[in-house]
Amino acid sequence: MQVLTYVAWGAAFFFAGSWTFGLLVRPDYRLKSTVASLLLWWLEIGLALLGFYSPLHLFWLMPISLFLPNAYMQAEIRSRLESHLSTILLKSSVIIGPVLGLLIYFSR
């Protein structure tokens, strides 16, 4: 189980770190949904580092945090011409927030 924990940390830091580096050096990939996903990823990694839940939960939290902001951005683009990062992040947090809250509650 200890090896799997190290694999979880390695995968989380690899994906979050490489995407963050990619957004810093390639501004043309800086979509609002990608920035929102990265903010959620680093929040989830930070909560796991603080010991609120096991890093193994990052295996299912990070994909959800990747696809939700993208879906909300697509919905906003269809409904109007402009989408805002704060709106996408807020709409994603409506689902991710309670999920994290329940995870923290039941992990104790």
Kinemage of the C-alpha trace (Angstrom):
@kinemage 1
@onewidth
@group {chain A} dominant
@subgroup {mainchain}
@vectorlist {calphas} color= white
{ca met a 1} P 0.000 0.000 0.000
{ca gln a 2} L 2.931 2.313 0.690
{ca val a 3} L 4.195 1.941 -2.887
{ca leu a 4} L 0.768 2.871 -4.246
{ca thr a 5} L 0.804 6.011 -2.108
{ca tyr a 6} L 4.119 7.025 -3.665
{ca val a 7} L 2.711 6.326 -7.116
{ca ala a 8} L -0.277 8.558 -6.315
{ca trp a 9} L 1.987 11.395 -5.189
{ca gly a 10} L 4.204 10.966 -8.227
{ca ala a 11} L 1.286 10.998 -10.656
{ca ala a 12} L -0.359 13.984 -8.965
{ca phe a 13} L 2.798 16.086 -8.931
{ca phe a 14} L 3.761 15.013 -12.434
{ca phe a 15} L 0.448 16.019 -14.003
{ca ala a 16} L -0.115 19.176 -11.947
{ca gly a 17} L 3.499 20.291 -12.273
{ca ser a 18} L 3.833 19.612 -15.978
{ca trp a 19} L 0.516 21.298 -16.796
{ca thr a 20} L 1.455 24.308 -14.678
{ca phe a 21} L 4.825 24.545 -16.416
{ca gly a 22} L 3.109 24.146 -19.792
{ca leu a 23} L 0.740 27.014 -19.069
{ca leu a 24} L 3.604 29.223 -17.967
{ca val a 25} L 5.643 28.702 -21.130
{ca arg a 26} L 2.784 28.361 -23.660
{ca pro a 27} L 0.176 31.084 -23.080
{ca asp a 28} L -1.820 29.941 -26.121
{ca tyr a 29} L -2.909 26.873 -24.102
{ca arg a 30} L -4.134 29.009 -21.205
{ca leu a 31} L -7.833 28.238 -21.504
{ca lys a 32} L -10.081 29.250 -18.650
{ca ser a 33} L -11.161 25.671 -18.072
{ca thr a 34} L -7.534 24.515 -17.884
{ca val a 35} L -6.641 27.212 -15.372
{ca ala a 36} L -9.709 26.301 -13.286
{ca ser a 37} L -8.742 22.615 -13.426
{ca leu a 38} L -5.212 23.393 -12.265
{ca leu a 39} L -6.471 25.507 -9.382
{ca leu a 40} L -8.700 22.648 -8.280
{ca trp a 41} L -5.846 20.142 -8.680
{ca trp a 42} L -3.487 22.155 -6.500
{ca leu a 43} L -6.249 22.610 -3.915
{ca glu a 44} L -6.844 18.849 -3.835
{ca ile a 45} L -3.105 18.129 -3.627
{ca gly a 46} L -2.773 20.659 -0.807
{ca leu a 47} L -5.619 19.076 1.158
{ca ala a 48} L -4.037 15.640 0.704
{ca leu a 49} L -0.657 17.022 1.820
{ca leu a 50} L -2.284 18.445 4.937
{ca gly a 51} L -3.578 14.972 5.717
{ca phe a 52} L -7.292 15.553 5.250
{ca tyr a 53} L -7.557 12.433 3.076
{ca ser a 54} L -5.374 9.795 1.504
{ca pro a 55} L -3.463 10.719 -1.651
{ca leu a 56} L -5.022 7.657 -3.275
{ca his a 57} L -8.231 9.692 -3.611
{ca leu a 58} L -6.416 11.927 -6.076
{ca phe a 59} L -6.780 9.132 -8.655
{ca trp a 60} L -10.506 9.884 -8.939
{ca leu a 61} L -10.599 13.519 -7.805
{ca met a 62} L -8.203 14.843 -10.421
{ca pro a 63} L -10.067 13.459 -13.467
{ca ile a 64} L -13.350 14.867 -12.155
{ca ser a 65} L -11.658 18.236 -11.657
{ca leu a 66} L -10.364 18.069 -15.200
{ca phe a 67} L -13.654 17.361 -16.936
{ca leu a 68} L -16.084 19.506 -14.910
{ca pro a 69} L -14.569 22.923 -15.724
{ca asn a 70} L -14.333 21.947 -19.397
{ca ala a 71} L -18.004 20.963 -19.462
{ca tyr a 72} L -19.045 24.205 -17.760
{ca met a 73} L -16.924 26.286 -20.125
{ca gln a 74} L -18.525 24.585 -23.132
{ca ala a 75} L -21.977 25.249 -21.671
{ca glu a 76} L -21.124 28.912 -21.102
{ca ile a 77} L -19.777 29.311 -24.622
{ca arg a 78} L -22.995 27.852 -26.038
{ca ser a 79} L -25.192 30.159 -23.969
{ca arg a 80} L -23.201 33.361 -24.585
{ca leu a 81} L -20.089 34.488 -26.333
{ca glu a 82} L -17.949 35.182 -23.269
{ca ser a 83} L -17.078 32.968 -20.311
{ca his a 84} L -15.287 34.032 -17.143
{ca leu a 85} L -12.755 32.052 -15.107
{ca ser a 86} L -14.507 32.925 -11.854
{ca thr a 87} L -17.857 31.628 -13.158
{ca ile a 88} L -16.328 28.380 -14.392
{ca leu a 89} L -14.467 27.880 -11.110
{ca leu a 90} L -17.563 28.678 -9.044
{ca lys a 91} L -19.788 26.299 -11.013
{ca ser a 92} L -17.178 23.543 -10.743
{ca ser a 93} L -16.795 24.167 -7.021
{ca val a 94} L -20.517 23.630 -6.511
{ca ile a 95} L -19.938 19.941 -7.263
{ca ile a 96} L -16.294 19.516 -6.192
{ca gly a 97} L -16.764 21.348 -2.875
{ca pro a 98} L -19.374 19.013 -1.368
{ca val a 99} L -17.475 15.991 -2.702
{ca leu a 100} L -14.309 17.183 -0.932
{ca gly a 101} L -16.304 18.005 2.187
{ca leu a 102} L -17.837 14.532 2.346
{ca leu a 103} L -14.471 12.940 1.625
{ca ile a 104} L -12.820 14.875 4.450
{ca tyr a 105} L -15.721 14.096 6.804
{ca phe a 106} L -15.687 10.365 6.145
{ca ser a 107} L -11.869 10.099 6.035
{ca arg a 108} L -11.531 11.069 9.668
